[in-house]
């Protein structure tokens, strides 16, 4: 009675349901479902490994600087 121009409410409800289902499918496209199958954790973390990619001169320089700074720290300076 509120909407006299609608004769077939079942058809309208089916369209609403299909619309909601389609919307949820579209939103789910970006979500990965299930467990990623991998033989080991090492493969996934290999991109973070630094072996073979280090600059030995820069690394040596940093280690030298760290040693020099550590020598300067005494109990007196640190307030211990």
C-alpha positions in Angstrom: 0.0 0.0 0.0 3.0 2.3 0.6 4.4 1.6 -2.9 1.5 1.0 -5.2 3.7 0.9 -8.3 5.5 -2.3 -7.0 3.5 -5.3 -8.0 6.0 -8.1 -7.5 7.8 -7.8 -4.2 9.5 -11.2 -4.6 11.3 -9.9 -7.7 12.4 -6.8 -5.9 13.7 -8.9 -2.9 15.6 -11.2 -5.3 17.3 -8.2 -6.9 18.3 -6.9 -3.5 19.8 -10.2 -2.5 21.7 -10.5 -5.8 23.0 -7.0 -5.4 24.2 -7.7 -1.8 25.9 -11.0 -2.9 27.6 -9.3 -5.8 28.8 -6.5 -3.6 30.2 -9.0 -1.1 32.0 -10.9 -3.9 33.6 -7.7 -5.1 34.8 -6.7 -1.6 36.2 -10.2 -1.1 38.5 -9.9 -4.2 41.1 -8.1 -2.1 41.0 -10.6 0.8 43.1 -13.7 0.6 41.4 -16.7 2.1 43.1 -19.8 3.4 46.6 -20.7 4.5 49.6 -19.9 2.4 51.2 -23.2 1.6 55.0 -23.0 2.0 57.6 -25.7 2.6 59.5 -23.6 5.1 59.6 -20.2 6.7 63.1 -19.5 5.3 61.9 -19.1 1.7 59.4 -16.4 2.7 62.0 -14.5 4.7 64.8 -14.8 2.2 64.0 -11.4 0.7 65.1 -9.8 4.0 68.5 -11.5 4.0 71.5 -9.3 3.6 74.2 -11.8 2.9 75.9 -11.1 -0.4 74.4 -7.6 -0.5 76.6 -5.9 2.1 79.1 -3.2 1.3 82.1 -4.5 3.2 83.8 -1.1 3.4 80.8 0.6 4.8 80.3 -2.3 7.3 83.9 -2.1 8.4 83.7 1.6 8.9 80.6 1.3 11.0 82.1 -1.4 13.2 85.2 0.8 13.7 83.0 3.8 14.7 81.0 1.7 17.1 84.1 0.4 18.8 85.5 3.9 19.2 82.2 5.1 20.7 81.9 2.2 23.1 85.4 2.9 24.4 84.4 6.4 25.3 81.5 5.2 27.5 82.5 4.7 31.0 80.6 4.2 34.2 81.3 7.8 35.2 79.9 9.2 31.9 76.8 7.0 32.1 76.2 7.9 35.7 76.6 4.3 37.1 
